[in-house]
Amino acid sequence: MIDGDSNTINYINGCSELPTPTPDKSQPATPDYHDGTNQGKTEMVGKLRELGLKDEQIAGVLGLALEVVKQVD
């Protein structure tokens, strides 16, 4: 039986606040050309040189810094 004089509202908050993302301290601030993301690109440098591209062109195509391309043997 429901008593008309008492009103009870039950509320459950199923959402919690999401934590604020923090930078991963183990990752370097600047990408190293030896890491996994740029390793494939640096492997392509030699192949592109064989095709006759200059280091400046290779840097532009692969999105790498010119200094990084010049360091690749």
C-alpha positions in Angstrom: 0.0 0.0 0.0 1.3 3.5 -0.9 0.8 6.2 1.7 -0.1 9.5 -0.1 1.6 11.7 2.6 5.2 10.3 2.2 7.1 10.9 -1.0 10.4 9.1 -1.3 12.6 9.5 -4.3 15.5 7.1 -4.7 18.3 8.3 -7.0 21.4 6.3 -7.9 24.1 8.1 -9.7 25.6 5.6 -12.1 28.1 8.0 -13.6 31.3 8.8 -11.9 33.6 11.6 -12.8 36.2 10.6 -15.4 39.8 11.1 -14.3 41.6 13.9 -15.9 44.1 12.4 -18.4 47.7 13.0 -17.4 50.6 12.8 -19.8 52.6 9.6 -19.7 55.8 10.4 -18.1 57.5 7.4 -19.6 57.1 8.7 -23.1 59.6 11.3 -24.4 58.3 14.8 -25.1 59.6 14.7 -28.6 59.3 11.6 -30.8 62.5 9.6 -31.3 63.1 8.4 -34.9 64.0 5.0 -33.5 60.7 4.4 -31.8 58.0 2.1 -33.3 56.0 4.9 -35.0 58.9 6.3 -37.0 60.9 3.1 -37.5 59.0 2.1 -40.6 59.4 5.6 -42.0 63.2 5.6 -41.4 63.4 2.2 -43.1 61.8 3.8 -46.2 64.5 6.5 -46.4 67.0 4.2 -48.1 64.4 2.9 -50.6 63.4 6.5 -51.5 67.0 7.5 -51.9 67.4 4.6 -54.4 64.6 6.1 -56.4 66.5 9.3 -56.6 64.7 11.5 -54.0 66.7 14.1 -52.1 66.7 14.2 -48.3 64.5 17.3 -48.3 61.9 15.5 -50.5 62.0 12.4 -48.4 61.5 14.4 -45.2 58.4 16.0 -46.8 57.0 12.8 -48.1 57.4 10.9 -44.8 56.6 13.7 -42.5 60.0 13.5 -40.7 62.4 16.3 -39.8 65.2 16.8 -42.3 67.7 16.2 -39.5 66.2 12.8 -38.8 66.4 11.8 -42.5 70.0 12.9 -42.7 70.9 10.7 -39.7 69.6 7.6 -41.5 72.4 5.7 -43.2 
